[in-house]
Every structure is written in C-alpha cells, then in structure tokens.
Amino acid sequence: MKTIDLRSDTVTLPTPAMREAIYRAELGDDVFGEDPTVKRLEEMAAKRMGKEAALLVVSGTMANLVCVLTHCRRGEEIILGDRSHTFLYEAGGVSAVGGIHPHTLPNQPDGTMRPEDIEAAIRGDNVHFPRTRLICLENTHNRCDGSPLTPEYTKSVAELAHKRGLRVHLDGARIFNAAVAQGLDVTALTRDVDSVSFCLSKGLSAPVGSLVCGSREFVAEARRNRKVLGGGMRQCGIIAAAGIVALEQMVDRLAEDHQNAQRLAEGIARMPGLSIDLERVQTNIIYFDLAGGRLSAGALVTRLADKGVKILQVAPARVRAVTHYGITAEDIELTLTALSRVMSES
Ligand SMILES: Cc1ncc(COP(=O)(O)O)c(C=O)c1O
C-alpha cells in the first residue's frame, strides 16, 4: 500500500538532482573556511535574502538559537509570540543555553502580534527589569495555519523596534512559502529585519540545513556562536550541494503545494464531522478540527494511517496536514477518499 505522508514538509526526500549534486560536490574543511560549495550556497542565500552574508547551520532550531545568542546577552529579553516555534518547540534553548528571558505576547490567528502589545511589552530603563533587546517574528507562522506575514506588517514591527533601539529576527523557516503565496520577491519580506533564518529541509526538500542571514558583522559573530554550539561542520559541502539545488529548482514549485493544500481544505470543509476555516489556508499547512465529539484526533490519525495516510495530531480534537514535494493532486484525492471513509465508518 502506498503511504501518503502529510505529517510535515520535513519528510521530503532529496530530489535526484540533489543526490547527483551531493555526489559531485567539491569539498573542503569549512571550519577552515575552505569548502567552496558551502561558500557558494552562503553567497546565494545572502543574495536571495538581500543581506550581506549568510551562514549554513544544521537546523532551523540551531539557526534561531544562533541568531538570538548573537543579538542578545545573558539576562536580556526577547519578545516573541506565544505560539511561535522558538517558544513552543525549541526545547527552551534561548533560556537553557543563552540565559535569555522570553517575553511572550498573544499570537493573533494570522500569526502577528499586535503592535500595541509589542509597544507595551518593551521595558523601560529600570533596575528591576530585564533589558528588552529583540523582537522575533515567524513567517510563515507554523502554528497559526501557516499564515504568511505581509511586508507591511514586517516593516511596521521593524520600524517600531528600531525606533526603540531594538532589533528584529525573522524565523523564516518557510519564508519562500510566504513569498510565493503573496507573489512577492522574498526580499520584500526580509529587507526590514536585522536577521533572517530559513530552512532548506522543509518544502525545499533538501535533506539537512538552514541558513542564517544578516550583516557581515552579524554573521561573523553568528559563526562564533555556531562553533560554541558544536555546529562547525567540516566537509559540509555535502549538505550545501543539495541546498544549492533547493534554491535553484525548488522555490517556484511551492505554488503547487499551496494549490494542493487548498484542494484538501476544500474537500475537508465539505465533510460532515470535520471543520476548517478556509480563509486561513494560504500556504502548505492546514489545521482542522473534529466537530461533534464523534471521533478523537488520536483515533482519526490511527484509522487514517491504516488506510495509508499519515497526518499529525496537535490537540485532542485538532490535526495538521502539510503538503509538499512528492504529494500530487491525485494523492489529495486519495486522502479525501480515505478521510471520507474513516468519517462514515465512525
Ligand atoms: C517555523 C519553524 N521554525 C523553526 C523550525 C525548526 O526547524 P528544525 O526542525 O530544522 O530544527 C520549524 C520546524 O518545523 C518551524 O516550523
């Protein structure tokens, strides 16, 4: 039986072109700055993001941690959303490793934090308070239905931050999804922030790796912090080679994932016993709810898996499905048929 794995876009496997590029990659010791393939990827990434420099790291989690460590000193505070990946799913690294104080604000359903909440959260100069140093945004916003932040919102937060002497980091794990969904060049979403991280290993299908991008000075310091975390990698041109293919070949096709997510969401909206907010579906991540208490999310996940479709439970009555490279329009039809069978059998 064929498996349709919609748990995450991190399950994507490298494309044949990536495997070929990995095989042929020219390598060197990157901790000595001698891996030409890594250098090429870092230059490409910096250019794509409209920043001076970039640094290859192992994961999105390490990218965010390296950025926060580079912006902040121990005892300083970051403002971030209460549904942000950095707050929820990065093992508390900013406090555990950096001694940095997270100040969470409510994420709105569209992934934003309200500017007035941010303004009110910025600390004054008082010996009792931690010093506010950084505001973290996430685009697209994973736990807020994969919502893309707009250039206007990003700019307004950056203006507010810079006026108060703060910096802005953007967790752009899926920044290309945000750009493609809004028909924008990605720099429209990155130009106002001080640092941006993005992942190669999600919708772009590379096996490993994320990039940290910012000013030359910022990236030089980030390189030191990557080393502190044990993230200096030797012949990592092996990873970078696939990343180059990801940037060259895998960005525009994200539109197909968004169309498939839309198709899936529309089918779910028609299905008795399930509910979904169609207006929230704009990229490749959809969340939907089990209505009426007939079936738990856990039972739905298990019964669907028995029919060859994997999705993720995120709450007792809520599940997530993510479209990605390797999932076709036909797979979406098969998923809807399987879902409809599970719902009618329960
Ligand atoms: C928004 C966001 N940021 C960061 C990460 C972390 O990436 P990684 O799994 O590579 O550590 C993820 C992973 O899903 C994510 O969704």
Ligand as a Chemical Component Dictionary entry (heavy atoms), coordinates in Angstrom:
data_LIG
# 
_chem_comp.id                   LIG 
_chem_comp.type                 NON-POLYMER 
_chem_comp.pdbx_formal_charge   0 
_chem_comp.three_letter_code    LIG 
# 
loop_
_chem_comp_atom.comp_id 
_chem_comp_atom.atom_id 
_chem_comp_atom.alt_atom_id 
_chem_comp_atom.type_symbol 
_chem_comp_atom.charge 
_chem_comp_atom.model_Cartn_x 
_chem_comp_atom.model_Cartn_y 
_chem_comp_atom.model_Cartn_z 
_chem_comp_atom.pdbx_ordinal 
LIG C1 C1 C 0 8.591  27.941 11.964 1  
LIG C2 C2 C 0 9.660  26.968 12.291 2  
LIG N1 N1 N 0 10.832 27.406 12.757 3  
LIG C3 C3 C 0 11.849 26.568 13.056 4  
LIG C4 C4 C 0 11.701 25.214 12.886 5  
LIG C5 C5 C 0 12.828 24.309 13.290 6  
LIG O1 O1 O 0 13.423 23.647 12.243 7  
LIG P1 P1 P 0 14.263 22.289 12.504 8  
LIG O2 O2 O 0 13.254 21.198 12.631 9  
LIG O3 O3 O 0 15.121 22.199 11.283 10 
LIG O4 O4 O 0 15.053 22.486 13.742 11 
LIG C6 C6 C 0 10.495 24.695 12.400 12 
LIG C7 C7 C 0 10.328 23.237 12.209 13 
LIG O5 O5 O 0 9.300  22.742 11.850 14 
LIG C8 C8 C 0 9.440  25.598 12.116 15 
LIG O6 O6 O 0 8.251  25.156 11.674 16 
# 
loop_
_chem_comp_bond.comp_id 
_chem_comp_bond.atom_id_1 
_chem_comp_bond.atom_id_2 
_chem_comp_bond.value_order 
_chem_comp_bond.pdbx_ordinal 
LIG C1 C2 SING 1  
LIG C2 N1 SING 2  
LIG C2 C8 DOUB 3  
LIG N1 C3 DOUB 4  
LIG C3 C4 SING 5  
LIG C4 C5 SING 6  
LIG C4 C6 DOUB 7  
LIG C5 O1 SING 8  
LIG O1 P1 SING 9  
LIG P1 O2 DOUB 10 
LIG P1 O3 SING 11 
LIG P1 O4 SING 12 
LIG C6 C7 SING 13 
LIG C6 C8 SING 14 
LIG C7 O5 DOUB 15 
LIG C8 O6 SING 16 
# 
